[in-house]
Amino acid sequence: MTMKNQGLISKLTYSVYLNDPDAETASILFGAIDQDKYTGDLALMPIVKDWSYDVTGTSQPSTIDVTVSSISIGSKNSNKKIKFGSGAAAGLLDTGTTLLYVPNTVLKAITKIAGLSTSYGYPVVDCSLGDDYYLTFNFQGFDVDVTFNNLFLDTGDDSSSTCYLGIQSSGDDSFILGDKFLTSVYAVIDLEDNVVAMAKANTDSTSENIEVINNSIPSASSVASYYSTYGGAAGTSLSVRATGSLKGGRKEVQVAARDVTSTADSSVISTSSDSFPASNAYKSNSSSGHSVSTAENSGVQVSAVGSFLTCIILVLLSAF
């Protein structure tokens, strides 16, 4: 029996709040949204790419992919922003993946424009630039800024001035928008209307303002280019051109030669992660402590300790 049939939720929806990378808790809310967990407006966009059919013949997305329309890199301090990719690519929203996986052309463009070297296949940057440099992902007219701070990997060495970005090549033309991306947004997934709503995350929120989803997602407005989707009007490729550079980018960091797999000027970037010391990178998770609470007319909420645990979503959604 599904959660909806049991009367626990009114609609097959859930919202994801990963909080900031240093937070000890994150949450998933079934059948409702928490309006205190985001700022600004919720931007509504269609789910694209892969579909499956249930026993009744009703189509549902087999993965939660949205359209990545463009990608830029910028520096707040120099007030400079460079768009280096545009078109349409599939972006998988995946809480079961730690890192951000991008097409190899995008990875090369990031390292070249920011003037980065790589070590163990990861882009390397001076830690002091974490609040300055950022990536902007555009989803059919809706922008999401992800600071380098949110992309840093925990290597266990707090004394080092060198930081690794949790970005790797996807090996194809798609994006996997894992936790390193999702900490920057509040995401609501509607499995009946096949849409996603995203807004900027209100990190470290300690209050709640929960609203049940009965019909459409409350307070969500369609993105400007709603019908310009991956696989549709916008095509199926992202054109990438790595031109320009961020001010002072090539002076950011020095890495021992034996650790560097490529430099910003290299035409090929290795994506090997052999022996990389980050132990918290994963593509799937196991549960490590969580609680489920229900309240009448307030949806179903799950809190996960530490990194957000995708297995919780998969177990609960398997009942839908």
Rosetta blueprint (number, residue, H / E / L):
1 M L
2 T L
3 M L
4 K L
5 N L
6 Q L
7 G L
8 L L
9 I L
10 S L
11 K L
12 L L
13 T E
14 Y E
15 S E
16 V E
17 Y E
18 L L
19 N L
20 D L
21 P L
22 D L
23 A L
24 E L
25 T E
26 A E
27 S E
28 I E
29 L E
30 F E
31 G L
32 A E
33 I E
34 D E
35 Q H
36 D H
37 K H
38 Y E
39 T E
40 G E
41 D E
42 L E
43 A E
44 L E
45 M E
46 P E
47 I L
48 V E
49 K L
50 D L
51 W E
52 S E
53 Y E
54 D L
55 V L
56 T L
57 G L
58 T L
59 S E
60 Q E
61 P E
62 S L
63 T L
64 I L
65 D E
66 V E
67 T E
68 V E
69 S E
70 S E
71 I E
72 S E
73 I E
74 G E
75 S E
76 K L
77 N L
78 S L
79 N L
80 K E
81 K E
82 I E
83 K E
84 F E
85 G E
86 S E
87 G E
88 A E
89 A E
90 A E
91 G E
92 L E
93 L E
94 D L
95 T L
96 G L
97 T L
98 T L
99 L L
100 L E
101 Y E
102 V E
103 P L
104 N H
105 T H
106 V H
107 L H
108 K H
109 A H
110 I H
111 T H
112 K H
113 I H
114 A H
115 G L
116 L L
117 S E
118 T E
119 S E
120 Y L
121 G L
122 Y E
123 P E
124 V E
125 V E
126 D E
127 C H
128 S H
129 L H
130 G L
131 D L
132 D L
133 Y E
134 Y E
135 L E
136 T E
137 F E
138 N E
139 F E
140 Q L
141 G L
142 F E
143 D E
144 V E
145 D E
146 V E
147 T E
148 F H
149 N H
150 N H
151 L H
152 F E
153 L L
154 D L
155 T L
156 G L
157 D L
158 D L
159 S L
160 S L
161 S L
162 T E
163 C E
164 Y E
165 L E
166 G L
167 I E
168 Q E
169 S E
170 S L
171 G L
172 D L
173 D L
174 S L
175 F E
176 I E
177 L E
178 G L
179 D H
180 K H
181 F H
182 L H
183 T L
184 S L
185 V E
186 Y E
187 A E
188 V E
189 I E
190 D E
191 L L
192 E L
193 D L
194 N L
195 V E
196 V E
197 A E
198 M E
199 A E
200 K E
201 A E
202 N L
203 T L
204 D L
205 S L
206 T L
207 S L
208 E L
209 N L
210 I E
211 E E
212 V E
213 I L
214 N L
215 N L
216 S L
217 I L
218 P L
219 S L
220 A E
221 S E
222 S E
223 V L
224 A L
225 S L
226 Y L
227 Y L
228 S L
229 T L
230 Y L
231 G L
232 G E
233 A L
234 A L
235 G E
236 T L
237 S L
238 L E
239 S E
240 V E
241 R L
242 A L
243 T L
244 G L
245 S L
246 L L
247 K L
248 G L
249 G H
250 R H
251 K H
252 E L
253 V L
254 Q L
255 V L
256 A L
257 A L
258 R L
259 D L
260 V E
261 T E
262 S E
263 T L
264 A L
265 D L
266 S L
267 S L
268 V L
269 I L
270 S L
271 T L
272 S L
273 S L
274 D L
275 S L
276 F L
277 P L
278 A L
279 S L
280 N L
281 A L
282 Y L
283 K L
284 S L
285 N L
286 S L
287 S L
288 S L
289 G L
290 H E
291 S E
292 V E
293 S E
294 T E
295 A L
296 E L
297 N L
298 S L
299 G L
300 V E
301 Q E
302 V E
303 S E
304 A E
305 V E
306 G L
307 S L
308 F L
309 L L
310 T H
311 C H
312 I H
313 I H
314 L H
315 V H
316 L H
317 L H
318 S L
319 A L
320 F L
